[in-house]
Amino acid sequence: MNRDFRKLGETVNELFARGSIGNHILKNRYIVGPMTRVSSEEDGTPNERVRQYYERFAKGGFAAVITEGVYPDTKHSQAYRYQGGLATEKHASAWAPIVEGVKSHGALMIAQLMHGGAQTQGNHYTDVTVAPSEFSPPADKVEVYYGSGAFPTAKELSKQEIEEVKQGFVQSAKLASQAGFSGVELHGANGYLLDEFLSEVSNKRTDEYGGSVENRVRLLVELIEEVREAVGTEMMLGIRISQLKATNGSYVWPGGESDARIIFSALGKTSADYIHISDIDAAAPGFGEGTKTMAQAAKQYANKPIITCGDLGDPEKAARVLQQGEADYIAVARQALANPDTPNRVKEGKPLGNFDGKAVMTPQAYVKDFELEY
């Protein structure tokens, strides 16, 4: 990008206003978005490389850091080889010093809990994949994530297995609290299991979890309340939502804004503290020409704090999204990889460096051999 932001002045001030989500204060509006890094040990235990990776963002001035999607149980939830887990006491103990390191620099740390569902590419515990209904994702596995070939057909979850999935998330949230995380985010986006329940393509169920949009959002609503009951009100609780899938980037909700109204209204009635929107371009219409952005729809129908993510590396564009009331917080991913000190650079009017291909395009945690300026 290499733009000089010294002349932007008050334009970007919105990015540095303090804010609050639930019972937590955020020092600015910059958040690190979740990015799969496949850099933990084979059994999901995060290591020193993972610690350094996350701490650099906190040193760089971000108000909060959301982890890569971490798997919540030792059954079917792991999606990638070397993916971090938060399913065992060993995992929680390993995350604790990482969380403490992030928090020591004034940043909050949020654990994103993710069940891979049918999009699972590698699981340390089983070769079986599960989904709301029998389903095979429409694209091949990705080699840089240690996968190859077509996805197998995932088996349909029974009602009892759905309850077990929920309990896995609940137990993982408790472990997150034990490890010192400030909050947990349920990954209901990008085609993973919770999002598979939302989609009519992957959810062909005929019980209370399938059929209408109201039924397909039911699992997410129930899970939010069960996690909230388990962790109380001290922990921040959010959910990530998208239309696009990791294996189908062009997917849109067939009912457009009507579906958005149903989904976000249902989530708005829960005890979630925030909704995190993932889109290709957070500032673009979400449901066709002339329509609201995804974040605007979430803001209107859910009436909760909104984090939005998608092509917001340009601080001027990001600030405009906040100024227009479309969202409350900005999450950046590629920009954070390229410039882990993005907030500090923007605040000081220093240019942002160009994307480093190795940092941005490979899914491993990347730590350059230099110290941040701040």
NULUMBA-295858 format. One line per field, with one value per residue (C-alpha): x, y, z; chain; residue number from 1; residue in one letter. Coordinates in steps of 0.02 Angstrom, whole numbers. Layout:
px: (X:...)
py: (Y:...)
pz: (Z:...)
cadena: (A:...)
num: (NUM:...)
residuo: (a:...)
! end
This chain:
px: (0:142:27:76:-62:10:-111:-266:-271:-445:-508:-444:-481:-636:-521:-443:-596:-617:-764:-845:-915:-1004:-905:-743:-662:-568:-436:-473:-577:-443:-460:-356:-471:-457:-339:-302:-115:-93:62:21:82:4:-110:-170:-59:-3:184:316:293:108:148:263:139:-4:98:163:-14:-37:129:73:-73:-226:-365:-410:-344:-461:-374:-377:-525:-478:-566:-675:-681:-581:-714:-755:-720:-537:-531:-345:-184:-82:-236:-238:-359:-450:-523:-413:-331:-164:-225:-290:-127:-29:-143:-131:42:-1:-156:-59:72:-62:-150:14:17:-158:-251:-395:-387:-538:-541:-636:-714:-737:-807:-745:-899:-895:-750:-629:-463:-369:-418:-297:-437:-545:-567:-756:-833:-1005:-1132:-1316:-1356:-1252:-1148:-987:-913:-908:-720:-563:-457:-318:-139:-60:-172:-103:-255:-278:-418:-605:-691:-779:-966:-998:-1124:-1281:-1279:-1409:-1504:-1394:-1237:-1299:-1310:-1133:-1073:-1151:-1072:-904:-922:-980:-834:-712:-782:-751:-572:-553:-607:-484:-344:-381:-462:-568:-701:-754:-821:-926:-877:-1043:-969:-872:-952:-898:-1020:-1127:-1139:-1184:-1340:-1382:-1366:-1506:-1372:-1294:-1446:-1583:-1648:-1835:-1832:-1829:-1652:-1696:-1817:-1858:-1726:-1797:-1761:-1589:-1530:-1597:-1436:-1337:-1464:-1467:-1279:-1257:-1370:-1288:-1114:-1174:-1245:-1080:-962:-1071:-1071:-889:-830:-866:-970:-987:-1031:-958:-1076:-1047:-1133:-976:-901:-719:-768:-892:-844:-991:-1130:-1264:-1419:-1559:-1681:-1559:-1601:-1757:-1647:-1531:-1678:-1729:-1552:-1493:-1658:-1643:-1463:-1509:-1626:-1487:-1364:-1220:-1119:-1075:-1092:-939:-972:-856:-869:-758:-785:-864:-913:-1001:-1187:-1219:-1378:-1366:-1348:-1416:-1441:-1369:-1198:-1197:-1139:-1281:-1408:-1335:-1333:-1514:-1591:-1484:-1453:-1289:-1107:-1044:-868:-847:-708:-667:-547:-531:-342:-355:-378:-478:-602:-609:-641:-780:-870:-867:-916:-1067:-1127:-1115:-1011:-929:-761:-647:-562:-414:-328:-208:-166:-122:-10:79:88:62:84:-51:-139:24:79:-88:-98:77:44:175:155:97:217:171:103:239:190:262:169:4:-9:53:-56:83:114:248:366:492:666:645:571:419:452:329)
py: (0:119:269:413:449:606:717:618:697:697:582:431:489:379:228:278:313:203:83:-56:-228:-314:-281:-244:-80:-75:60:88:17:-93:-282:-423:-536:-726:-811:-997:-1020:-1210:-1184:-1275:-1449:-1603:-1624:-1442:-1373:-1195:-1166:-1029:-983:-955:-849:-734:-720:-658:-547:-444:-382:-327:-236:-154:-65:-172:-160:-343:-500:-638:-806:-917:-1037:-1162:-1328:-1359:-1549:-1707:-1787:-1709:-1524:-1508:-1443:-1435:-1522:-1417:-1314:-1247:-1330:-1276:-1446:-1510:-1450:-1464:-1345:-1220:-1223:-1187:-1043:-960:-879:-828:-738:-658:-594:-513:-436:-369:-246:-180:-286:-406:-584:-677:-863:-904:-1077:-1168:-1337:-1387:-1487:-1549:-1431:-1532:-1564:-1653:-1716:-1787:-1891:-1963:-1980:-1956:-1786:-1725:-1598:-1553:-1671:-1781:-1654:-1635:-1459:-1402:-1371:-1474:-1467:-1337:-1400:-1259:-1317:-1494:-1557:-1631:-1701:-1691:-1678:-1839:-1840:-1792:-1895:-1817:-1774:-1858:-1756:-1833:-1787:-1607:-1600:-1668:-1534:-1400:-1472:-1468:-1282:-1253:-1349:-1258:-1090:-1140:-1185:-1016:-932:-1040:-988:-803:-757:-598:-678:-812:-797:-935:-964:-963:-909:-965:-1134:-1220:-1323:-1185:-1098:-1264:-1264:-1090:-1138:-1224:-1307:-1405:-1416:-1530:-1580:-1600:-1576:-1413:-1375:-1378:-1307:-1123:-991:-976:-1160:-1156:-1018:-1111:-1203:-1040:-959:-1109:-1120:-936:-955:-1116:-1040:-883:-986:-1078:-928:-792:-609:-568:-649:-563:-674:-647:-738:-724:-727:-724:-770:-829:-1000:-1054:-1178:-1064:-881:-830:-899:-776:-801:-843:-728:-583:-449:-543:-687:-561:-486:-657:-711:-549:-520:-693:-663:-492:-570:-677:-633:-616:-458:-429:-492:-505:-490:-569:-511:-488:-300:-236:-72:-150:-190:-360:-411:-336:-164:-24:-133:-122:-188:-346:-241:-115:-255:-332:-163:-126:-296:-355:-188:-248:-191:-242:-291:-292:-367:-365:-257:-122:-106:75:175:310:181:96:261:303:140:190:370:316:207:46:-41:-8:-97:-140:-309:-325:-485:-469:-292:-356:-491:-364:-232:-306:-129:-54:47:124:168:248:344:414:454:331:238:59:-59:-163:-338:-467:-616:-741:-663:-646:-793:-938:-1005:-1029:-906:-791:-693:-581:-562:-383:-290:-180:5:22)
pz: (0:48:68:180:305:386:291:339:512:586:448:541:718:722:719:885:989:1141:1139:1237:1201:1344:1502:1410:1356:1190:1173:988:845:766:788:713:614:631:509:497:527:549:656:819:863:784:935:927:1065:1025:1035:1045:863:894:1047:951:807:916:1030:885:848:1028:1024:862:943:905:1034:1019:936:879:863:713:723:859:871:1024:1042:1008:899:730:750:696:517:476:521:644:686:863:983:1140:1180:1322:1482:1392:1258:1386:1484:1325:1276:1447:1426:1248:1311:1452:1328:1220:1369:1440:1294:1328:1201:1229:1162:1096:1056:898:920:755:706:533:484:304:262:369:282:421:593:723:801:661:474:484:441:493:432:456:311:197:105:8:-14:-196:-208:-179:-23:-19:-29:74:216:197:102:-70:-177:-155:12:66:93:273:371:442:626:736:865:1001:905:887:1077:1088:967:1076:1232:1145:1114:1293:1368:1254:1308:1489:1445:1359:1520:1617:1498:1527:1362:1369:1261:1139:962:886:704:613:446:293:269:429:531:610:442:360:468:402:219:122:15:158:273:207:378:408:598:697:635:450:324:354:387:563:592:512:629:781:823:826:941:1060:1063:1106:1257:1317:1305:1394:1536:1552:1554:1630:1584:1618:1457:1293:1178:991:832:657:508:320:159:67:102:101:-34:-124:-123:-233:-123:-67:39:-82:7:10:137:189:249:332:428:495:540:619:710:788:839:904:1031:1106:1242:1117:1144:962:784:672:485:357:177:24:33:193:111:-40:-54:21:-69:-242:-317:-207:-52:122:165:271:419:395:393:549:635:592:628:774:859:934:916:745:694:505:401:216:114:249:247:188:350:262:197:367:457:334:376:559:527:425:568:468:601:768:746:601:586:469:417:268:321:494:421:312:449:624:691:579:718:779:602:558:722:696:513:453:288:283:197:47:73:103:-2:120:266:175:57:165:306:433:575:506:618:533:604:660:807:786:800:945)
cadena: (A:A:A:A:A:A:A:A:A:A:A:A:A:A:A:A:A:A:A:A:A:A:A:A:A:A:A:A:A:A:A:A:A:A:A:A:A:A:A:A:A:A:A:A:A:A:A:A:A:A:A:A:A:A:A:A:A:A:A:A:A:A:A:A:A:A:A:A:A:A:A:A:A:A:A:A:A:A:A:A:A:A:A:A:A:A:A:A:A:A:A:A:A:A:A:A:A:A:A:A:A:A:A:A:A:A:A:A:A:A:A:A:A:A:A:A:A:A:A:A:A:A:A:A:A:A:A:A:A:A:A:A:A:A:A:A:A:A:A:A:A:A:A:A:A:A:A:A:A:A:A:A:A:A:A:A:A:A:A:A:A:A:A:A:A:A:A:A:A:A:A:A:A:A:A:A:A:A:A:A:A:A:A:A:A:A:A:A:A:A:A:A:A:A:A:A:A:A:A:A:A:A:A:A:A:A:A:A:A:A:A:A:A:A:A:A:A:A:A:A:A:A:A:A:A:A:A:A:A:A:A:A:A:A:A:A:A:A:A:A:A:A:A:A:A:A:A:A:A:A:A:A:A:A:A:A:A:A:A:A:A:A:A:A:A:A:A:A:A:A:A:A:A:A:A:A:A:A:A:A:A:A:A:A:A:A:A:A:A:A:A:A:A:A:A:A:A:A:A:A:A:A:A:A:A:A:A:A:A:A:A:A:A:A:A:A:A:A:A:A:A:A:A:A:A:A:A:A:A:A:A:A:A:A:A:A:A:A:A:A:A:A:A:A:A:A:A:A:A:A:A:A:A:A:A:A:A:A:A:A:A:A:A:A:A:A:A:A:A:A:A:A:A:A)
num: (1:2:3:4:5:6:7:8:9:10:11:12:13:14:15:16:17:18:19:20:21:22:23:24:25:26:27:28:29:30:31:32:33:34:35:36:37:38:39:40:41:42:43:44:45:46:47:48:49:50:51:52:53:54:55:56:57:58:59:60:61:62:63:64:65:66:67:68:69:70:71:72:73:74:75:76:77:78:79:80:81:82:83:84:85:86:87:88:89:90:91:92:93:94:95:96:97:98:99:100:101:102:103:104:105:106:107:108:109:110:111:112:113:114:115:116:117:118:119:120:121:122:123:124:125:126:127:128:129:130:131:132:133:134:135:136:137:138:139:140:141:142:143:144:145:146:147:148:149:150:151:152:153:154:155:156:157:158:159:160:161:162:163:164:165:166:167:168:169:170:171:172:173:174:175:176:177:178:179:180:181:182:183:184:185:186:187:188:189:190:191:192:193:194:195:196:197:198:199:200:201:202:203:204:205:206:207:208:209:210:211:212:213:214:215:216:217:218:219:220:221:222:223:224:225:226:227:228:229:230:231:232:233:234:235:236:237:238:239:240:241:242:243:244:245:246:247:248:249:250:251:252:253:254:255:256:257:258:259:260:261:262:263:264:265:266:267:268:269:270:271:272:273:274:275:276:277:278:279:280:281:282:283:284:285:286:287:288:289:290:291:292:293:294:295:296:297:298:299:300:301:302:303:304:305:306:307:308:309:310:311:312:313:314:315:316:317:318:319:320:321:322:323:324:325:326:327:328:329:330:331:332:333:334:335:336:337:338:339:340:341:342:343:344:345:346:347:348:349:350:351:352:353:354:355:356:357:358:359:360:361:362:363:364:365:366:367:368:369:370:371:372:373:374)
residuo: (m:n:r:d:f:r:k:l:g:e:t:v:n:e:l:f:a:r:g:s:i:g:n:h:i:l:k:n:r:y:i:v:g:p:m:t:r:v:s:s:e:e:d:g:t:p:n:e:r:v:r:q:y:y:e:r:f:a:k:g:g:f:a:a:v:i:t:e:g:v:y:p:d:t:k:h:s:q:a:y:r:y:q:g:g:l:a:t:e:k:h:a:s:a:w:a:p:i:v:e:g:v:k:s:h:g:a:l:m:i:a:q:l:m:h:g:g:a:q:t:q:g:n:h:y:t:d:v:t:v:a:p:s:e:f:s:p:p:a:d:k:v:e:v:y:y:g:s:g:a:f:p:t:a:k:e:l:s:k:q:e:i:e:e:v:k:q:g:f:v:q:s:a:k:l:a:s:q:a:g:f:s:g:v:e:l:h:g:a:n:g:y:l:l:d:e:f:l:s:e:v:s:n:k:r:t:d:e:y:g:g:s:v:e:n:r:v:r:l:l:v:e:l:i:e:e:v:r:e:a:v:g:t:e:m:m:l:g:i:r:i:s:q:l:k:a:t:n:g:s:y:v:w:p:g:g:e:s:d:a:r:i:i:f:s:a:l:g:k:t:s:a:d:y:i:h:i:s:d:i:d:a:a:a:p:g:f:g:e:g:t:k:t:m:a:q:a:a:k:q:y:a:n:k:p:i:i:t:c:g:d:l:g:d:p:e:k:a:a:r:v:l:q:q:g:e:a:d:y:i:a:v:a:r:q:a:l:a:n:p:d:t:p:n:r:v:k:e:g:k:p:l:g:n:f:d:g:k:a:v:m:t:p:q:a:y:v:k:d:f:e:l:e:y)
! end
